[in-house]
Amino acid sequence: MPKFPKTEADIVALAEQMIAGLTAHAADFPSLSKAGLEAVLVNYKEQKQTQDEAKGQLLLATTAKDEDLDFLIETMKNDLKKAEVDCTNIPQTLHEIGWGPRQEPQPIEAPGSPTELHPISEGQGTIWFKWEKPSNGGPVRNYLIERRDLQQGGDFGPWMLVDTIYNREINLSGQPEAVRLEYRVKAANAAGESVPSNSISVFLP
């Protein structure tokens, strides 16, 4: 059994098909009134046309309103710039027109130290570790991964940069094998670098 259509266009299409069928085969459907169905369809189409015309008017009105709003915003911004010049010596006067002095840019603080650096897994020349973001300081732009190697004399060499990333975990490959390694992480932003995190010591096979 066919289902009654749900969309407006499909409903109208079925109504027109019914009227066409009743026009061609009225005797087969003595209980149906083609004239009544046509009248209801005509009323619907008239209201639909009225609605479409109203939508067109609404669209024009909305476009005109948006253009006027854009012009209002532009005018207000220009006037506020002029007012800021007028009130250079006494910027608090801007409060009289609902505005205020420009805030001085705040200096960016270097981020705090990353915490809880710990390994996840180790393999041949590879290590995967992660850490937690700093609990204080400025926003973090990126993290600096550093490593130092145990030298033949028994002392560790200098820290060197291994990679720079934006996430809080890294999987390093191609690392020195059969030698004691230490890793640490520093957070950084435009203001500078943080104090290093705790270090982890590993011996990769």
C-alpha positions as CSV (number, residue, x, y, z in Angstrom):
1,M,0.0,0.0,0.0
2,P,1.5,3.4,-1.0
3,K,2.3,5.9,1.7
4,F,0.8,9.4,1.8
5,P,3.5,11.9,0.7
6,K,5.2,14.0,3.4
7,T,6.7,16.9,1.5
8,E,4.6,19.8,0.3
9,A,5.6,19.4,-3.3
10,D,4.7,15.7,-3.3
11,I,1.3,16.4,-1.7
12,V,0.5,19.0,-4.4
13,A,1.7,16.6,-7.1
14,L,-0.6,13.8,-5.8
15,A,-3.6,16.2,-5.6
16,E,-3.1,17.3,-9.2
17,Q,-2.7,13.6,-10.3
18,M,-6.0,12.8,-8.5
19,I,-7.8,15.7,-10.2
20,A,-6.5,14.5,-13.6
21,G,-7.6,11.0,-12.9
22,L,-11.1,12.2,-11.8
23,T,-11.3,14.3,-15.0
24,A,-10.6,11.3,-17.2
25,H,-12.4,8.6,-15.1
26,A,-15.1,10.3,-13.1
27,A,-17.5,7.4,-13.4
28,D,-15.1,5.1,-11.7
29,F,-15.1,7.2,-8.5
30,P,-18.7,8.3,-7.9
31,S,-18.1,9.1,-4.2
32,L,-15.3,11.7,-5.0
33,S,-15.9,15.4,-5.8
34,K,-13.4,16.7,-8.3
35,A,-14.8,20.2,-7.9
36,G,-14.3,20.1,-4.1
37,L,-10.7,18.9,-4.4
38,E,-10.0,21.5,-7.1
39,A,-11.4,24.3,-4.9
40,V,-9.2,23.3,-1.9
41,L,-6.1,23.1,-4.2
42,V,-6.8,26.5,-5.7
43,N,-7.1,28.0,-2.2
44,Y,-3.8,26.4,-1.2
45,K,-2.0,27.7,-4.2
46,E,-3.3,31.3,-3.6
47,Q,-2.1,31.1,0.0
48,K,1.2,29.7,-1.2
49,Q,1.6,32.6,-3.6
50,T,0.9,35.1,-0.8
51,Q,3.5,33.4,1.3
52,D,6.1,33.4,-1.5
53,E,5.5,37.1,-2.0
54,A,5.8,37.8,1.7
55,K,9.1,35.8,1.8
56,G,10.4,38.0,-1.1
57,Q,9.4,41.1,0.8
58,L,11.0,39.7,4.0
59,L,14.2,39.0,2.1
60,L,14.4,42.5,0.7
61,A,13.7,44.0,4.1
62,T,16.3,41.8,5.8
63,T,18.9,42.7,3.2
64,A,18.1,46.4,3.6
65,K,18.3,46.1,7.4
66,D,21.7,44.3,7.3
67,E,23.1,47.0,5.0
68,D,21.9,49.7,7.3
69,L,23.4,47.8,10.3
70,D,26.8,47.5,8.5
71,F,26.7,51.3,7.8
72,L,25.8,51.9,11.4
73,I,28.7,49.8,12.7
74,E,31.1,51.6,10.3
75,T,29.8,55.0,11.4
76,M,30.1,54.2,15.1
77,K,33.6,52.8,14.8
78,N,34.7,55.9,13.0
79,D,33.1,58.2,15.6
80,L,34.7,56.2,18.4
81,K,38.1,56.5,16.9
82,K,37.6,60.3,16.6
83,A,36.3,60.4,20.2
84,E,39.5,58.5,21.4
85,V,41.6,61.3,19.8
86,D,39.4,64.0,21.3
87,C,39.9,62.4,24.8
88,T,43.6,61.6,24.5
89,N,44.4,63.6,27.6
90,I,41.4,62.5,29.7
91,P,40.5,59.0,28.3
92,Q,38.0,58.4,31.2
93,T,35.7,60.9,29.5
94,L,34.9,58.2,26.9
95,H,32.6,56.6,29.5
96,E,30.2,59.5,28.9
97,I,29.3,57.9,25.5
98,G,29.3,54.3,26.7
99,W,32.9,53.6,25.7
100,G,36.2,53.5,27.5
101,P,40.0,53.9,27.3
102,R,42.0,51.3,25.3
103,Q,43.6,48.7,27.5
104,E,47.3,48.5,27.4
105,P,48.5,45.2,26.0
106,Q,49.4,42.8,28.8
107,P,52.8,41.2,28.7
108,I,52.8,37.5,28.0
109,E,54.2,35.3,30.7
110,A,56.4,32.3,29.9
111,P,54.6,29.0,30.6
112,G,55.2,26.9,33.7
113,S,57.0,23.6,33.7
114,P,55.4,20.5,32.2
115,T,54.8,17.8,34.7
116,E,54.6,14.0,35.0
117,L,56.8,13.1,32.1
118,H,56.7,9.3,31.8
119,P,57.4,6.6,29.2
120,I,54.6,4.7,27.6
121,S,56.6,2.1,25.6
122,E,60.1,1.4,24.4
123,G,61.4,-0.5,21.4
124,Q,64.5,-0.8,19.2
125,G,65.7,2.8,18.8
126,T,62.2,4.1,19.6
127,I,60.5,5.5,22.7
128,W,57.0,6.8,23.3
129,F,56.4,9.1,26.2
130,K,53.8,11.7,27.3
131,W,53.4,14.5,30.0
132,E,50.9,16.8,31.5
133,K,50.5,20.5,30.7
134,P,51.9,23.2,33.0
135,S,49.6,24.1,35.9
136,N,50.7,27.8,35.9
137,G,52.3,30.4,33.8
138,G,51.3,31.7,30.4
139,P,49.7,29.8,27.5
140,V,51.8,27.1,25.8
141,R,52.6,27.5,22.1
142,N,54.6,24.4,21.7
143,Y,56.8,21.9,23.6
144,L,60.5,21.3,23.2
145,I,61.8,17.8,23.5
146,E,65.4,17.5,24.7
147,R,67.8,14.6,25.1
148,R,71.2,14.0,26.5
149,D,73.4,10.9,26.1
150,L,75.7,9.2,28.6
151,Q,79.3,9.7,27.4
152,Q,82.2,7.2,27.6
153,G,83.7,9.0,30.6
154,G,80.5,8.2,32.6
155,D,79.1,11.7,32.4
156,F,76.1,12.9,30.5
157,G,76.7,15.2,27.5
158,P,74.8,18.5,27.0
159,W,71.1,18.7,26.5
160,M,70.2,18.9,22.8
161,L,66.9,19.6,21.0
162,V,65.3,16.5,19.5
163,D,61.9,17.7,18.3
164,T,59.3,20.5,18.7
165,I,55.6,19.5,18.8
166,Y,52.2,20.9,19.8
167,N,50.8,17.8,21.5
168,R,51.6,16.3,24.9
169,E,53.0,13.0,23.7
170,I,55.6,11.9,21.2
171,N,56.8,8.7,19.6
172,L,60.5,9.1,18.7
173,S,62.3,6.8,16.4
174,G,65.9,6.6,15.3
175,Q,67.2,7.1,18.8
176,P,70.7,6.0,19.9
177,E,70.7,2.3,20.9
178,A,72.6,0.5,23.7
179,V,73.4,3.7,25.5
180,R,71.8,5.4,28.6
181,L,69.6,8.3,27.5
182,E,67.7,11.0,29.4
183,Y,64.8,13.0,28.1
184,R,63.0,16.1,29.3
185,V,60.4,18.5,28.0
186,K,60.1,22.3,28.1
187,A,57.0,24.4,27.3
188,A,57.5,27.6,25.2
189,N,55.6,30.6,23.9
190,A,56.6,34.1,22.7
191,A,57.8,35.1,26.2
192,G,60.3,32.3,26.4
193,E,60.8,28.7,27.6
194,S,59.8,27.1,30.9
195,V,61.9,25.3,33.5
196,P,62.4,21.8,32.2
197,S,60.1,19.0,33.3
198,N,61.3,16.0,35.3
199,S,63.7,13.9,33.3
200,I,63.3,10.2,32.4
201,S,66.2,7.8,32.0
202,V,66.0,5.0,29.4
203,F,68.2,2.3,27.8
204,L,67.0,1.4,24.3
205,P,67.9,-2.0,22.9
